[in-house]
Structure formats: C-alpha cells, structure tokens
C-alpha cells in the first residue's frame, strides 16, 4: 500500500515530477510531461501498477524500512535519504536534472559506514499501470518498450529480471557510490545518451543554488518561503511557462471518498496567484514566461476563456475514469482529465487581470497584446458579470450567483480602470467607472446578510464560503468595515474546525451539497492562510501569527503541503504538493513580516 501523503518527497525537472516515499519507493512518475501517462502508478493502486524501490535489502516478505533521516540538500530539489541498519549506514540521493535532453530520474547510493546490502526493485508499468512493457537488453543497457514509449535503465550494478521486475542486489562500503538512471525516449528514436550521474548532480545543485539566490525575501520565515518557492518552480513547465496546480491526480480530499480530481493542468486562477507570489519575491522571468503562456493559450479568443488549459495551452482536457486502478487507499474513482475545464467561473477574469496588473506595476516589460487582452476581458465581463456561474470551487451542482465571483469581476474592472488612468491604455473610463459601481452595489445589496452581519456564499443563500475572506485582500472593502469584520468572525464560528483551520464551505456528508457531490473534505489550507491574512489586516496580529505558525507545523518534514488537512485523521489529504497551498503561505509570511508580527 502507498504511504501517507505526507510521507512523500517531490523531485522534478520543471517538466515532470516524481514522488518518493520514506522507504525509498518512487510510487508516482509521469513521462515525459506532468500530464503524460504514469509509468509508476503505485500511488493510486498497488505495486502491480508500477514502482521503483531502492533501499537496504530486507528479508523476504518483510516491510521495507523507512529512512531514519531525509532532507533536501540545502535549498535545492535534491533529496537525501539515510538508513541506519545493523550493518551500517547508507545514503540514497534522488534528483531529476533540469533537462535539455531526455528526462531522467537519477538515484545514487553511497556507503556511509559498515557494509550495507542494498536492493533495487524496478517495476515499470506504462499507461497508468495497465501495460506491461517488453524489457530487454540493448548493448548492455536495459530498455522497457511499450508502444510510443521507451525507458532506459543505466547502472554499473548487475541487474536481473524476475516476476516481471528488474532487480539489482549489491553491497556498499564507505565511499562506494553506485548510480542508477532511468531515461525516457520515444521508442522509435535512437537510444538516449549515456547518463553522467555525478556531473548531473553537480549541475542540478548549481541550478537550484543560483535560482534561490534571486529571492528578495529575507524575513524570519525565509526557510518556509524558499521551500515553497522551490516547490512552485518545480510545478512550472519549463518549455512553456505553464504552471500545474499539482503533479498528481486523484489523491482524495476525503480518504475513501469520491472527491478525486486531476490537477496536472494549468488553472488560470492558481497560475495567476502563483505569478503574484513569484513577482513579490523577485522572480520576474517566471512572470514573463507565464504571461507569454497566457497570451498563447487565450490567443484570439478571450470571449471563450477557459478556467484551465493544458501545460502547453491545450484546450481539450476531457475527463475519464481509470477503472483498473483501485485508488489511493481505495478512494475511487481515479480520474484523468478534468471536465471542469468547460465551466464558467467569472472570478478567473479577476485573478488574471490582477496578475497582469501586478506584473505591470512591478515593471515587467510592457506588452501591448497583454493590455489589449485585459481590455477584451472587461468587455466580456461587461456583458456577463451578472450571470450565475460555477464559482471558484468548481461546483458540479447548478450555477449560482456566487459572491466571490462578483467580487473578482469588480477587481477586474477596478484594475483595468487603474491601467487606463495611468495612461498605459485607453478605454471608456466613465462607462467602466459606472460598471465598477454597479457591481459593488449589487454585491453589497444581494450578497450581504444584514441580520447576521456577514456576506454569504451566493445571493439569497445562508451558507458561508471561505472565499469571502478575500474581500478585504482584494480591496473591495477596507479591513475595518464592519461587514468585513462580521464576515471574518462568522467564518471563524461556522467554518472552522476544532483545531482552528478553515473549511471551504459546508458539506452534507452522504447527501449532495451545494457542490453537487456526496461526502465531506478536509480543511482547505489556502483558506486557512487567508484567515491568518485577514486577522492581521484587522489588527489581530498575534492571533494571525499563531494560526500561521500552526499551519506551518502541518508541513511534512520536507516543508511540503497537500491541498487539505483532515483534522479527524490528523493527516494531509488532496493532491500533493499543492501550489494553491504554498502560494498563500508565501503571501501570509510577507504580510506578517511587514506587520512586525513575528516573535523570535
């Protein structure tokens, strides 16, 4: 069975990523891209669906031992795992070099003390565990082939095949280093070049060292911020600048439940807020690349803006279920693709416009087409802002007039007015001033419950929604407005778990709720960070700091966060690691640092 979600480490090359468990098992890897079919899908099934375990040898039938220690090597994505055994200590270094050729996963075994027997077990299964490849030797190299894909294994260790698995048994003493590399290549191409594991390790460390040096944040939460930035960089698809929400699919929001979605795509919302965090910490090149990705993805058709695209800007993301996979801890169905791509989510226009506005305000080189796109988006909103939509949480129930969607439509208009007033664009200023006022009035009249002194999830509803916490952060109302304070306090009362974290909205267990789905979910970590932000904004900075540091304690030992936290099971749930959790971590750290809320 796969490990707990927080037992995994992320390694990647800015084109795809692998998850490696504490016991040295790579249980998830898609090649050659984030959204390609997995060759290791044990995370969502069993060992029969593909894995690669590298660690100390163990008696037949015994559970593989977890590493006694693991860490990233400095500020990098190079993972080190160490085992103390009865025969000595051994270290395994795992990484994926930023590539200009074939994608590679490299694993280097190093003897630290004693003489430690080791075993590599490599079971490749293509097409998410469905296809067993033809494994054979070519000029001393092991290659697995199935259809258009081939994966090459290179190692100096002697390998053998047994039970449709490739094994290597060897022993390491102090100073011994034994490398294993798998490289993907189209099966009709020539074999990939022989790897250089040691040279690749040095180059990978240098890449991350130089990238982290660009970070402009040097506050008290630097360790958490830098690890989150590295994670966001790892989720960026280098060739295009697209940013995936997470490198996984179908890790459940409720263990055993049906809320299992494919996050290996670029949500405009997630990517836009990621861009904002990168800009605030000094990473302008990533911002420029994302803006170029956006312009290509939307090119010529802003009226039909999708909420998400493929990492190269693909529009067709049809959803399907993989019925041969039992799911993570029997959480079915396992889904690939995402049918929410065709939803109407009006808030996306606000997030995209806010990101473009921030890029412009921080001095990113002017792009006339980006400004033209922004004006086109407002022209669309002018006609459609008052329609119901599926909202930020992608409900699969009926459309509603979600308050957060209207607020973000206001943001889109407001930021565009500022662009025009700065002299950098032209547009019908008077008309759009009126539009901004109309949206604001509509929200305050129809989305606010005077009796309870709180904004509500949608017009006419009594439910709350944690996305309302963004009202003061977006400047829709000032933090000291009684309606803002009332909303914050209502969310604390009605949407907080016993440990103080925040649910997105009420769910109804066995009954289909507002989102059209049965079951419940964990506390949404992004919303919990938003609450910390709001508390700081209304002057409750000590409370904000305490909540923030409590959230930091939920990270795994490597500083990584999934989408949600299950307060009952006391474990992370949802896709992992999740950009939408790491971005608000950065933003809240910046806000608390600026407010002087940190106490050493």
N, C-alpha and C positions, 0 to 999 in steps of 0.2 A: 504494500500500500504506500502511496505517496506520503511525504512528510507533511507536517503542518505548514501552512502557507508561509509563516514567518521563519520557518527553518531553511528557506531558500535564499541563495545569493544570486545576484544578477551579474552576468558578464555579457559584453556585447561589443560590436564593431561599428555602430552607427548605421547598420543596415539590417541586422537581425540581432537576436539575443538568446542566451541560454540561461536556464535556471538550474543551479547546482545545490543539492541538499547537503545537510551537515554530514551525512555519511559518505560524501564523495560521489553521489549519483547525479548525473545530469539527466533530469526527467523531462525536460522540455527544450526543444530546439527546432526552429523552422528554417529551412534553407531553400533559396539563398536570401529571402527577404523576411521581414517581420510577418507578412501576411501569406507566405508560402505554406505549403503542406508541412506538417511536422514530421521529422524523422525519429524524434524521441517524443512520444506522447504518453509515456507512463504516468505523467502528472494527472491525466484525465482518465486513466484506465489502470492497467496492471503492467507488470514487466513484459508481458507479451506484446505490448504496444510500443516498445522501444525505450531503451535507456543506455547509459554508459556509466558504470560504476568503476571507480579507481580508488583503492584504499588498501589497508592491511588485509592480508589473507585471513580467512576465518574458517572454522570447522564447517563441514557440510551441514546445511540446514540452519546454521546459526544466523542471527540477525547481524547485518553489517554494523560495526561500531560507529557511533558519531564521533566527529573530530573533537578533541579536547579543547582546541582553540581554533579560531579562524578570524581573519581580518582582511581588509583591503590594504594593499601595500601603499602606505601614505595616501595622498589624495589622488587615487587612481581607481581604475576598474579591474585591477589585477588582484585576484583572490588568492590568499594563502590559507591552507587548512593543515593543521598539525595533529597527529595522533601520538599519544604515549602508549606504547604496548609493553608487554612483559619482556620483549626482546630489544626494545629501543624506541627511538622517536623518529618519525618520518614526516616530511612536509610535501604537500602537493600544491603546486602553483597553477592556477587556471586563468586563462585570458583568451580574448579574441582580438587579434591585432587590427587596428583601423586599416581598412584594406584598399589596395589599388589593383587587386587581382582576385583570385579565388577566395571565398570566405573560408576561414579556418578557426577551429577550436583547438587550442594547444594546451596540453597538460604535462607539466614537468614534475617528476618525482625526485625528491632529494633526500638522501640519508642524512640524518642529524646526529644520531648516536646509535650504537649497537648494530645489529644486523637484522633488518626487518623484512620478512617475507611479504610480498605485495601481489595483488591480482588486479588485472584489468578485465572487465566483462563488458563487451560492446555488442549490443543487440540493436541493429538498425532495422526499423520498420517504416517504410515510406507511406505516404498518403494517410497520415494520422493513425499509424499502426495497422492499417488494413493490408498493406502489400509487403510480402517478404521478398527482399531483393536477391539477385543472383550474386553471391560472394565468391570471388576467385582471386588468384594471384596474377599480376602482370609485371614482369621484370622485377620480381621480389617485393612488389607493393601489393597490398590488399585493397581490392576495389569492390564496392557493392553497387549494383546496377539495377534499376527498375525504370522502364520507360524513358522519359527525358532526363532522368537524374542519375548522377553517379557520385558516390562519396568514397574518397581515397583515404586509407589509413597508412600512415608512415611512422615507424618506430624501429629502434635498434633492438628492442626486445623480441624474442622469438614468440610468434603467435601460432595458434592452432584453432580449428573450428570444432565445435561440439554443440549439439542441440540447437542448431541454427544461431549460434552465438560465437563471437570471436574472442578468444581468451589469450592472456599473456600472464605467465607466472614467473616472478623474478625476485631477487633479494637485493636490497640496497644497504650499503655501509656508509659511514661518514664520508661526505664529499662526493659520493656517487650521484650522478644525475642521469635520469632516464626519461626521454621525452616521447610523447605520443601526440600526433597531429591528425585530425580529420579535415579534409578539404573537399568542398563541393565543386562540381564541374558539370556542365551539360554533358550527357552521356555520349553525344556524337562528336564532342571536341577531343582534342589531344589531352593526355593526362596533364593535370596541373603541375607546375614546377615543384621540385622537391623543397620542402619547407626548411627554414632556418630558425628553429625554436628559440635559441639563445639570442640571436640578433633581433628577432621579432619581439622578444620580451623587453629588451633594452629600448627598442623604438616605441613600444606601447607605453612604457613608463614615461619616456620623454614626451610623448604626445600629451598625456594627461597632465604632467607637471607644467608644461608650457600653457596648456589651456586654462588650468586653475589659476595661474599667475595673473590672468586678466581680470579676476574677480575684484571688484571695488569695495566689497563689504568686508569690514574688519572689526565688526562688533563682537559682543560677548557670545553670540550664538553662531560664530563662524563655522565651527565643525559641522553643525546640523545643516547650515545653509549650503556649505560647499558640497556636502554629500548629496543634498537634494539637487543642486545644480548639475553635478556629475550624472545623476540619475536622469535628469531631463535631457542632458546632452546625449546620453545613451539611447533615449527614446526618439531621437531625431534621425530621420532617414537622410543620410549624408548627401546622396546624389541629387535630391530634390529640395531638401529643407522642410519636408512634411514631418509632423510630429505625431507619433502614435499615442493614444491615451494610455495604453499599457501593452506589454509584449505578449499577453496571454489572452486566451478565450475561455469562457465558461467556468472560471473559478467562481464559486457561488457566493451570492450575497447572504444566503442562509444555507447552512450545511444541510444537505438533503433536499433542498428546495428547487424551484424552477426558475429563479431569477438569475439566469446564467447567460451572459452575453459576450459577444466577440468584440474586444476593444482594440484590435490591431489595425485601426484606421485613424484618420486624422479628423477629429471633431473640430470644427471651426472654433467652437467655444473653448475647448481645452487648449487648443493650439494658441488661441489669442491670449488667454491668460498666462500661458507659458511664456509667450513672447514678452508680455509685460514684465514678468519676473526677471527674465534674462536682460532686458533693457535696464532695469533698475539696478542690476548688479554688474553692468559693464560689458555685456555681450551683444554688441551691435551687429557683428557679422551674422550671427544666428537670426537676428531680427530681419536683416536684409534678405537672407535666404528664404525665411518664411514668407515675407511679403511677396517675393517673386513667385513662390509656390502658389500663394493665394491668387495672384493675378492670372497665373496659368490655369488654375483649377476653375476659376469663375469665368474665364475669358469669354467675352462677348455675350454672356447670358446671366447677368446679375439678377434678372427678374425671377429666374428659377434657381436661386441659391439653395444648395443642399446644406444640411446641417453637418454632414461629414462626407469625406471623399477617401479614395484610396491614397496610399502614400506618394504616388506619382500623379495624383489628381484624377484617378479613375472615378467614374460616376456610378457604375453598376456594382452594387455590393449585396446582391441577392442573398437572403438568409436561408440556410439549410440546417438540418439536424443530422448528426453522425450517430446512427443508432447502434453501431458496433462498439462504441465507447461507453462504458458504464458511468462515466463522470467522476469528478473529484469527490471522494467519499460518497459515492452513489448519488451525486447531485445531477439529475437529468432534467432536461436534455442537454447534450453538448451541441452548441451551435457554432457555425461558421458563417461569415457574412453578417449583415445587420440590416434588418428591414426598416429600422428607424431612419435610414438614410433619406427616405421619401417623406418624412414628416414635415409639417410646418411648425417651426419653432421661431417665433418672431424675436425672441431675445438674442438670437445669433447675430442679427443685424447690429444690435448694440455692442456686443462683445467685439465684433470685427471692427466696427467704427472706432471704438475706444482704443483698440490696439493700434490702428492706423494713426489715430490722433497722438498717442503716446510716442510712436515712432517719429512722427513729425516734430513733436515738442522736444525730443531728446536729440535732435539734429541729424537724424538719418537722412541721407541724401534724398532730395526731392524726387518724386516720381509722379509725373503728370497723370499717368494712367491710374495710379492708385487714388489720386484725388478725384479723377473722373469717376472711378468705381464708387467712391464714397458718396458722391452726389447721386449716382444711379440708385444706390441702396435707399437713400432718403426718398427719392421719387417713388420707389416701390412702397415704402412704409407709409407714405402719404395716402396711398390708396387702400392699404390693407391693415394698418395698425389696429383698427377697431374690430378685427375678426377674431374669433376663437382659434386657439392653436393647441398643440400637444405639450408645449411648455418645456422648461429646462430639463425635466426629469423623464422626458420621452414616454409619457403615459400611453398605454395601449387601450385605454378606455376612450370615451367620447371627448372631443375637443371642448375646451373651456376658455373663458376669458381670464387667463392666469395673470395675477397682479405683477409678478416678476417680469413677464413678457412685456407688459405695457411700460413698466419702469425702464426696461432696457431699450424699448423703442424711443422713449423720451431721451435716454442717453445718446442714442444715435443722432437724433435731431440736434440736441444740445451741442455735441462735439462738432457737428458739421457747421452749425452757426458760428462757433468759435473759429473754425477754419476760415470761413468767409470773412468774419470780422477782422482777422489778422491780415487780410489782403492776399492770402495764398490761394483763394478760389473765388469763383463767382457763382451766385445763386440768388433765388428770390427770398431775400433776407426777411422782409416783412411778413411774407406768407408763412415762412418756416418759424418765425417767432410765434405767430398765431398757432401753428401746429403744435409747437412745444407746449404752449399754454393750454391748449385743448387736451392734450394727453395728460398733463399734470392734473388738471381739474377733474378729468374723468376718473383717474386712479383714486384721487382723494375723496371723491364723492361715492364711487361704486365699489371700491376695494377696501374701504375702511369701516370697521365695526365700532361705532361710537360708544355703544354700551360697554364693550369690553376694552375699549381704547387700544385696538390693535388692527393692523392690516391683516387681511385674510388671504388664503391661497388663491382664490378666484372670486370673481364678482358673485355676490349672493351666497357664498359659502360661509360655513362656520369654522372650517378646518384651517389650521395654521400651516405654514410652509417655511422651512429654514432659509429658502432663497430670499425671503423678506429681509434677512439680515444685511443684504447688500444695499438696501435703500440709502442709508447714510454714506456708505463707502462710495457709491456712485454719484453722490452729491444731489440726489433727488430731493432730500430734505436734510436740514442740518442735524447733527447728532443730538443737540439739546431740545429738539422739537418733542413735545410731549407724546406725539403719536409714534415717534421713533422709539423713545424710551419704553412706552407701553408695549410696543411690538417685541422688543428685546426681552422684556420681563415675561410676556405671555409665552414666548418660545421657551424660555428657561423653565417655566412652570409645566407646560404641556408637551414639549417635545424632547426634554432632557431625560436621559437615562439615570439610573441611580448613581452612577459614577460621574455624572455631570457632562457627558457627551451628548451630542445632538442628533436626533433622527431627522431625516429629510421632511417627512410628513407622516400622518397616521396611516398605519396599515391594519388590515382587518383579519389577519390570520387565514383561516380556512375560506373566508369569503373574499371575493374580488373587491378590492377597494377602489379608490379614485384612479389608480393607475391601471385598472383592468386586470390585475394579477392576483392570484392567491398567494398566501404565505406572508412572512414578515422579512425583515432585513436588519442588519446591524446599524449602529450609529455611524452616520456618514462623516468621515474625518474632515473633509473640506468644510462642512457646515460648522463643525466644532471649532475649527480655526477662525471661521468668520465670526463666531460668537466672541472669541477672545479679542478679535479686532474691534468689534462693536463696544465691548466693555471698556477697552482702552479709550475709545473715542468719546464715551460719555463720562470719562473721569474715574472709572472703577479699575485703575491700572493694576493694583495689587491682585485683584481677582482675575484680571486678564492674564497676568504673568503666571499665576498659579495654574490656570487652565492650560496655558500654552506649555508649561513645563510638564504638566501631567500628560499632555498629548505627545510630547517628545519621548516620554517614557514608554509609549506604546510601540515605538520603532523597534525593529528587531536588533540584534547585536551588531548588525552592519549598517544601521541607520535607515532602513527601508520600511515603507508603509504600503499596505494594500489600500483598497478603496474604503473599507469599513472596519468597525470593531464590534465584535459580538460580546456584549457585556456579560451575558449569561455564561458563555463558554470561556470568556477571557482569552480570546484569540482573534487574529486578523482574519477577515473574510473579504471576498471580492477579488477582482483581477489585481495582479501584483507584478512589479511595483506600479503604482498608480500616479500618473502625472498630476491628476486633479487633487491628490493629497499633498504632494511635495510642493506644488506652486503656492498654495496658501500658507504652508509652513514658512516659506521664504518671506512672503509678504508680511506675515504676522511678526516674524523676527525683526524685519526692518522697522515696522511700526513701533514695536516695543522698545527697540534700541533708540529710536528717535524720541520717544516719550520719556526715556530715562527710567523705564520700569524695571530694568534688570537689577537684581541684588546679588552680588557675588557671594 
